[in-house]
Amino acid sequence: MYEYELQQLRSAELIRQADAERLAREVVRGRRAARRATVTRAAEGEVHTGRRRRHWFARAA
């Protein structure tokens, strides 16, 4: 009976680890998809950054 309970505990722990790894993979996949969508929108000109455009040459006073 003792071995059976140990096996049940090990099995439950492995299942918890697998669920945590699956969740981590889903999070990474979601972040990649969001990044890809942002890059696509930026390439199409829909995303505006908060940076002001820097002038290449100094202005004459």
N, C-alpha and C positions, 0 to 999 in steps of 0.2 A: 504494500500500500504506500509506503514511503517513497519508493522509486516512481510510482505512478504520479504522486503529487509533485515530485521534482520535475518530472517530464512535463506535466501540465504548466508549471511555472516557467520552465524554459520555453515552451511553445508560446505561451502568452507574451513573454518578453521578446521573442523573435517577431511575433506579429506586431507588437508595438513599435519595434525598430523599423520594420518594413513600412508601417504606416507613416512614421516620421520621415523616412527617406523619400517616400512617394510624395508627401506634402512638400518637402524641400524641392524636389524636381519640378513639381507643378508651379511653385513660386518662381523658380528660375525661368521656366518656360514662359510664364506670364510676363515677367520683366523683359525677357528678350523680345517677345511679341510687341510689347508697348514701345520698346526702344526702336524696333523696326518700323512700327507705324509712325513714330515721331520723325524718323529719318525720311520716310517716304513723303510725309506731309511737308517737311522742310524742303525736300527736293522739288516739290510742286509749288513752293512759295507760299504755303498757307500759314506757316509758323513765323512769327516775328519775334526776334530776340529783343531784350531790353537794352542791348548795347547801342550806343550811338556810333555812327560811322566815323572813323578816324580819317582826317584829311591827310593826304600823302605829302603835301607841300605846305610850308608855312605861308600864311597870308601876308601880303604887303600891308604895312601900317598906313 
